Amino acid sequence: MTTTDIKIARVYTMEGRDHLDRVLNILRDEEKIIGVTVMRGIAGMGMSGEIHTSSLLDLSLELPLIIEFYDEPLKVEKAIHELQSRLKLKHIVSWAATAHTHSIS
């Protein structure tokens, strides 16, 4: 098993804010980030305290989205800078991690 130091970042945004496609394009086409996952929340709230949730009666387009990505630490830092400067994203968190991979022989 091989271990590699990586950095993981999460972008917190909401559906309907036109960020998803733009973020994915930057991460894939420009920054060449190796791993990206998008998760759709079923409920969430921000600093305002307003709860955004889905129900059968009210299918909201204001549900939380989490865009998580990882790569080498310097590539992730550069990607975060690009996302913040170009898209004015305010809710990004990141942390150091270790990737565990099996070498193919």
C-alpha positions in Angstrom: 0.0 0.0 0.0 1.2 3.5 -0.9 0.3 6.6 1.0 0.3 10.2 -0.4 -0.3 13.5 1.3 -3.3 15.2 -0.1 -5.6 18.1 0.7 -9.4 17.9 0.7 -11.7 20.9 0.1 -15.4 21.4 0.3 -17.4 24.1 -1.3 -20.8 24.7 0.3 -23.4 26.3 -1.9 -27.0 26.1 -2.8 -28.9 24.7 -5.8 -30.1 27.3 -8.2 -27.1 29.6 -7.8 -25.4 28.7 -11.0 -22.2 27.6 -9.3 -22.2 23.8 -9.9 -21.3 23.7 -13.6 -18.9 26.6 -13.3 -17.0 25.0 -10.3 -16.9 21.6 -12.1 -15.5 23.2 -15.3 -12.8 25.1 -13.4 -11.8 22.0 -11.4 -11.8 19.6 -14.4 -10.7 21.7 -17.3 -8.4 24.3 -15.8 -7.1 23.0 -12.5 -7.0 19.3 -13.6 -8.1 18.1 -10.1 -8.1 14.3 -9.8 -11.1 13.7 -7.6 -14.4 15.6 -7.4 -17.7 14.5 -5.8 -21.0 16.5 -5.6 -23.4 15.7 -2.8 -26.9 17.1 -2.6 -28.1 17.8 1.0 -31.6 17.0 2.1 -31.6 19.8 4.7 -29.3 22.6 5.8 -29.0 26.1 7.2 -26.5 28.8 7.1 -25.6 31.9 9.2 -29.1 33.3 8.7 -30.6 30.3 10.5 -33.1 29.7 7.7 -33.6 26.0 7.2 -33.7 24.8 3.6 -35.3 21.3 3.3 -37.1 19.1 0.8 -40.5 17.6 1.3 -43.0 15.9 -0.9 -45.2 19.0 -0.9 -42.4 21.5 -1.6 -39.6 20.4 -3.9 -37.2 23.2 -3.3 -34.4 24.3 -5.7 -32.7 25.9 -2.7 -31.2 22.7 -1.2 -27.6 22.6 -0.1 -24.9 21.3 -2.4 -21.4 20.2 -1.3 -18.7 20.0 -3.9 -15.8 18.1 -2.5 -12.5 17.7 -4.2 -8.9 16.5 -3.5 -5.5 16.5 -5.0 -1.9 17.4 -4.1 -2.0 20.2 -1.5 -0.6 22.9 -3.8 -3.1 22.1 -6.6 -6.0 22.3 -4.1 -4.8 25.7 -2.7 -4.5 27.1 -6.3 -8.0 25.7 -7.1 -9.5 27.3 -4.0 -7.9 30.6 -4.9 -9.3 30.5 -8.4 -12.8 29.6 -7.1 -12.8 32.4 -4.6 -11.5 35.0 -6.9 -13.6 34.2 -10.0 -16.9 33.0 -8.4 -16.8 34.9 -5.1 -17.5 31.7 -3.2 -17.4 32.3 0.5 -18.0 28.9 2.1 -14.9 26.7 1.4 -13.2 24.6 4.0 -10.1 22.4 3.6 -7.9 20.0 5.5 -4.9 17.8 5.1 -5.4 14.1 4.6 -3.7 10.9 3.5 -4.6 8.9 0.4 -4.1 5.1 0.7 -3.7 3.4 -2.6 -2.7 -0.1 -3.8 0.1 -0.3 -6.2 -0.5 -2.4 -9.3 2.3 -4.8 -9.9 
